[in-house]
């Protein structure tokens, strides 16, 4: 049987540092810190729960990041 592939490393980044930033500034910052994908969603949005390496998620309310998580 083949071995499981090793996923790429996640950027070493503190998600709480994005909370309170303007959404556009947070997206730019995430790009400079090595995140492949940035997903911004409104509060209460229905999301799939699959984990994706290299993705950072922002909950955005009134143009400001109110929550941040990876995957």
PASEBA-1860 file (N, C-alpha, C; in nm, 3 decimals):
! residues 71
1> XXXXXXXX> 0.084/-0.117/0.000/0.000/0.000/0.000/0.090/0.124/0.000 ~ 0.050/0.224/-0.073/0.126/0.349/-0.083/0.115/0.428/0.047 ~ 0.219/0.500/0.079/0.215/0.583/0.199/0.131/0.708/0.175 ~ 0.082/0.765/0.282/0.003/0.888/0.271/0.096/1.003/0.237 ~ 0.050/1.094/0.151/0.136/1.208/0.117/0.151/1.302/0.236 ~ 0.262/1.369/0.243/0.286/1.468/0.348/0.234/1.602/0.299 ~ 0.138/1.660/0.371/0.084/1.789/0.326/0.189/1.899/0.343 ~ 0.178/2.005/0.264/0.272/2.115/0.279/0.254/2.184/0.414
9> XXXXXXXX> 0.358/2.248/0.459/0.352/2.318/0.587/0.264/2.442/0.576 ~ 0.192/2.469/0.683/0.112/2.591/0.691/0.205/2.708/0.724 ~ 0.171/2.829/0.681/0.249/2.944/0.725/0.246/2.955/0.878 ~ 0.356/2.996/0.936/0.364/3.017/1.081/0.308/3.155/1.110 ~ 0.179/3.161/1.137/0.108/3.288/1.147/0.007/3.282/1.260 ~ -0.009/3.389/1.333/-0.106/3.396/1.443/-0.239/3.449/1.389 ~ -0.341/3.363/1.388/-0.470/3.402/1.331/-0.533/3.520/1.405 ~ -0.509/3.529/1.535/-0.570/3.639/1.611/-0.517/3.776/1.568
17> XXXXXXXX> -0.404/3.780/1.498/-0.348/3.908/1.454/-0.432/3.972/1.342 ~ -0.521/3.896/1.280/-0.605/3.950/1.173/-0.734/4.012/1.225 ~ -0.778/3.972/1.343/-0.904/4.022/1.397/-0.892/4.171/1.424 ~ -0.989/4.246/1.372/-0.990/4.391/1.387/-0.936/4.465/1.266 ~ -0.870/4.393/1.175/-0.818/4.457/1.054/-0.929/4.475/0.951 ~ -0.913/4.575/0.864/-1.002/4.587/0.750/-0.983/4.464/0.662 ~ -1.090/4.416/0.601/-1.085/4.293/0.523/-0.981/4.299/0.412 ~ -0.973/4.410/0.339/-0.876/4.419/0.229/-0.733/4.418/0.281
25> XXXXXXXX> -0.707/4.485/0.394/-0.573/4.483/0.453/-0.537/4.343/0.503 ~ -0.633/4.274/0.560/-0.610/4.138/0.610/-0.577/4.044/0.494 ~ -0.647/4.058/0.383/-0.620/3.974/0.266/-0.480/3.999/0.211 ~ -0.440/4.124/0.202/-0.304/4.156/0.156/-0.199/4.098/0.251 ~ -0.222/4.115/0.380/-0.128/4.063/0.481/-0.116/3.911/0.471 ~ -0.228/3.843/0.454/-0.227/3.697/0.443/-0.145/3.653/0.322 ~ -0.159/3.725/0.213/-0.081/3.691/0.094/0.068/3.707/0.114 ~ 0.108/3.811/0.186/0.251/3.832/0.209/0.308/3.733/0.310
33> XXXXXXXX> 0.221/3.672/0.390/0.267/3.575/0.490/0.262/3.431/0.441 ~ 0.227/3.412/0.314/0.238/3.280/0.254/0.111/3.199/0.240 ~ -0.005/3.255/0.270/-0.129/3.180/0.253/-0.163/3.170/0.106 ~ -0.199/3.050/0.060/-0.234/3.028/-0.081/-0.374/3.079/-0.113 ~ -0.466/3.059/-0.020/-0.606/3.093/-0.042/-0.659/3.171/0.077 ~ -0.731/3.279/0.048/-0.798/3.358/0.151/-0.947/3.351/0.122 ~ -1.024/3.311/0.223/-1.170/3.303/0.207/-1.233/3.398/0.308 ~ -1.308/3.496/0.257/-1.379/3.592/0.342/-1.528/3.562/0.334
41> XXXXXXXX> -1.591/3.546/0.449/-1.733/3.510/0.453/-1.807/3.599/0.553 ~ -1.936/3.621/0.530/-2.015/3.698/0.627/-2.052/3.610/0.746 ~ -2.089/3.672/0.859/-2.133/3.594/0.975/-2.252/3.506/0.940 ~ -2.252/3.385/0.990/-2.365/3.294/0.969/-2.367/3.224/0.835 ~ -2.263/3.243/0.753/-2.260/3.177/0.622/-2.245/3.026/0.640 ~ -2.309/2.952/0.553/-2.295/2.806/0.553/-2.168/2.771/0.476 ~ -2.081/2.692/0.539/-1.954/2.655/0.477/-1.935/2.505/0.484 ~ -1.864/2.452/0.387/-1.822/2.314/0.397/-1.709/2.309/0.499
49> XXXXXXXX> -1.691/2.197/0.564/-1.595/2.188/0.673/-1.468/2.111/0.635 ~ -1.442/2.093/0.505/-1.319/2.025/0.468/-1.199/2.112/0.502 ~ -1.093/2.048/0.545/-0.971/2.120/0.581/-0.884/2.131/0.457 ~ -0.842/2.252/0.424/-0.754/2.274/0.309/-0.627/2.341/0.358 ~ -0.515/2.275/0.334/-0.385/2.332/0.370/-0.364/2.459/0.289 ~ -0.307/2.558/0.353/-0.276/2.683/0.284/-0.391/2.780/0.274 ~ -0.504/2.750/0.339/-0.619/2.841/0.334/-0.640/2.906/0.470 ~ -0.666/3.035/0.467/-0.703/3.110/0.587/-0.842/3.166/0.563
57> XXXXXXXX> -0.925/3.163/0.665/-1.064/3.206/0.655/-1.087/3.328/0.743 ~ -1.159/3.424/0.688/-1.196/3.545/0.762/-1.347/3.556/0.768 ~ -1.399/3.577/0.887/-1.539/3.619/0.899/-1.535/3.770/0.895 ~ -1.609/3.830/0.803/-1.604/3.975/0.783/-1.741/4.034/0.808 ~ -1.743/4.134/0.894/-1.867/4.205/0.927/-1.840/4.354/0.916 ~ -1.920/4.423/0.834/-1.903/4.567/0.811/-1.761/4.601/0.768 ~ -1.701/4.516/0.685/-1.568/4.542/0.630/-1.452/4.513/0.721 ~ -1.480/4.455/0.839/-1.376/4.426/0.938/-1.374/4.277/0.972
65> XXXXXXX> -1.254/4.222/0.985/-1.240/4.081/1.023/-1.278/4.066/1.170 ~ -1.377/3.980/1.197/-1.422/3.959/1.335/-1.383/3.822/1.388 ~ -1.339/3.732/1.298/-1.296/3.597/1.337/-1.203/3.546/1.229 ~ -1.108/3.461/1.267/-1.012/3.408/1.171/-0.975/3.265/1.211 ~ -0.968/3.174/1.111/-0.926/3.037/1.137/-0.861/2.981/1.011 ~ -0.785/2.875/1.027/-0.717/2.814/0.913/-0.791/2.692/0.864 ~ -0.764/2.655/0.741/-0.820/2.534/0.683/-0.927/2.563/0.588
END
